[in-house]
Amino acid sequence: MRGGLPGPAVWLVVRRNLLTGELKTYLSNAPIDTPLATLVRLSGMRWPIETCFEDGKQSLGMGDYEVRGWRGWHHHMTLCILVYSGALLSGAGVPQVKKKAPGLTLPQVQVLLISILPRRAFDAQAVLAIVAYWQQRNHAASVSHRRRRVARLHELDKGSL
């Protein structure tokens, strides 16, 4: 146990790089009968998971959530993960590619999609309409936040009198 402190029993897993001698440590709450090879393999999964999150943040908007509660955050993350897994599993919608390259990464899928999908012609009016739309939304949100802050300040002032 933990010297009498509460909490679950955990194992210390130490990995040594055979080439450099570098040691890395991990805590595991796996059952006692878990094979050592399984612990070592799972402790090495950190890099692919971190790469997945980095790709998701850069390419899918995983880090661009603007929510105020857990429900909205879970909704946003679920959608990002579904899109990410769909993109990787589909092989960018090209069956021939999926058979020959089953381990595609998100940046590779992006390159495939850019190569396959037709490009839209540049339309200045459409670009300006999109920019105007987002500027209007940002302005409305800013005004709403200011009103709420001012109302809160007035409530605080009334309470202190």
C-alpha positions in Angstrom: 0.0 0.0 0.0 1.0 3.6 0.2 2.4 3.8 3.7 -1.0 3.7 5.3 -2.4 6.4 3.0 -5.7 5.7 1.2 -5.9 4.9 -2.4 -5.6 2.0 -4.8 -2.5 -0.2 -5.0 -0.3 0.8 -7.9 2.8 -0.7 -9.6 5.9 1.2 -10.6 7.0 0.2 -14.1 10.5 1.2 -15.1 11.6 1.1 -18.8 15.2 1.3 -19.9 16.1 2.2 -23.4 18.6 -0.5 -24.5 20.5 1.9 -26.8 20.8 5.0 -24.6 20.2 3.6 -21.1 17.5 6.3 -20.4 15.1 5.3 -17.7 11.4 6.1 -17.8 8.9 5.4 -15.0 5.2 4.8 -15.0 2.5 4.0 -12.5 0.1 1.3 -13.2 -3.0 0.0 -11.5 -3.1 -3.2 -13.5 -3.9 -6.5 -11.8 -1.0 -8.4 -10.2 -1.2 -11.2 -12.8 -0.7 -8.8 -15.7 2.3 -10.0 -17.8 5.4 -7.8 -17.7 5.4 -7.6 -21.6 1.9 -6.1 -21.5 2.9 -3.5 -18.9 5.9 -2.5 -21.1 3.9 -2.4 -24.3 1.1 -0.3 -22.7 3.6 2.1 -21.2 5.0 2.7 -24.7 1.6 3.8 -25.9 2.0 7.4 -24.6 3.7 8.7 -27.8 1.0 7.5 -30.2 -1.7 8.9 -27.9 0.0 12.3 -27.6 0.5 12.4 -31.4 -3.2 11.7 -31.8 -4.2 14.6 -29.5 -1.7 16.9 -31.3 -3.1 16.0 -34.7 -6.6 16.5 -33.3 -5.9 19.9 -31.9 -4.1 21.2 -35.0 -6.4 19.7 -37.7 -9.8 19.0 -36.2 -10.4 21.8 -33.7 -10.1 19.6 -30.7 -8.5 22.4 -28.7 -10.9 25.1 -30.0 -13.9 24.3 -27.8 -15.8 27.3 -26.3 -18.1 25.6 -23.9 -19.2 26.4 -20.4 -19.9 23.0 -19.0 -18.9 19.3 -19.0 -21.8 18.3 -21.3 -20.7 20.7 -24.0 -17.1 19.7 -23.6 -17.9 16.0 -23.9 -20.1 16.7 -26.9 -17.3 18.6 -28.7 -14.6 16.0 -27.8 -16.8 13.1 -28.9 -17.4 14.7 -32.3 -13.7 15.4 -32.8 -12.8 11.9 -31.9 -15.5 10.5 -34.3 -14.2 12.6 -37.2 -10.6 11.7 -36.4 -11.3 7.9 -36.3 -13.6 8.2 -39.4 -10.9 9.9 -41.4 -8.2 7.3 -40.4 -10.5 4.3 -40.9 -11.8 5.4 -44.2 -8.3 5.9 -45.7 -9.7 9.1 -47.1 -12.5 7.3 -48.8 -10.1 5.5 -51.1 -10.3 1.7 -50.7 -7.2 1.0 -52.8 -5.2 3.3 -50.4 -6.6 1.7 -47.3 -5.5 -1.8 -48.4 -1.9 -0.7 -49.2 -1.5 1.8 -46.3 -3.5 0.7 -43.3 -1.6 2.9 -40.8 -2.4 6.3 -42.2 -2.0 9.3 -39.9 -4.3 12.3 -39.9 -1.7 14.5 -41.8 -1.4 11.8 -44.5 -5.2 11.6 -44.8 -5.3 15.4 -45.2 -2.7 15.2 -48.1 -4.9 12.5 -49.7 -8.0 14.5 -49.4 -6.3 17.6 -50.8 -5.1 15.5 -53.8 -8.5 13.8 -54.4 -11.1 16.5 -53.7 -11.7 19.2 -56.3 -10.7 22.7 -55.4 -13.3 25.4 -55.3 -12.6 28.5 -57.4 -11.7 31.5 -55.4 -14.7 33.7 -54.9 -14.0 37.0 -53.2 -17.7 37.6 -52.4 -18.0 34.3 -50.6 -14.8 34.9 -48.6 -16.0 38.4 -47.6 -19.4 37.0 -46.6 -17.8 34.3 -44.4 -15.6 37.0 -42.7 -18.5 39.3 -42.1 -20.6 36.4 -40.6 -17.9 35.6 -38.1 -17.2 39.2 -37.3 -20.9 39.7 -36.6 -21.0 36.7 -34.3 -17.9 37.8 -32.4 -19.3 41.3 -32.0 -22.6 39.9 -30.7 -20.8 37.6 -28.2 -18.6 40.5 -27.0 -21.6 42.8 -26.5 -23.4 40.0 -24.6 -20.5 39.3 -22.3 -20.0 43.1 -21.6 -23.7 43.4 -20.7 -23.5 40.5 -18.4 -20.4 41.8 -16.7 -21.9 45.3 -16.3 -25.1 43.7 -14.8 -23.0 41.7 -12.4 -21.1 44.8 -11.3 -24.4 46.7 -10.7 -25.6 43.8 -8.6 -22.4 43.9 -6.6 -22.7 47.6 -6.1 -26.3 47.4 -4.9 -25.3 44.6 -2.5 -22.5 46.7 -0.9 -24.7 49.8 -0.3 
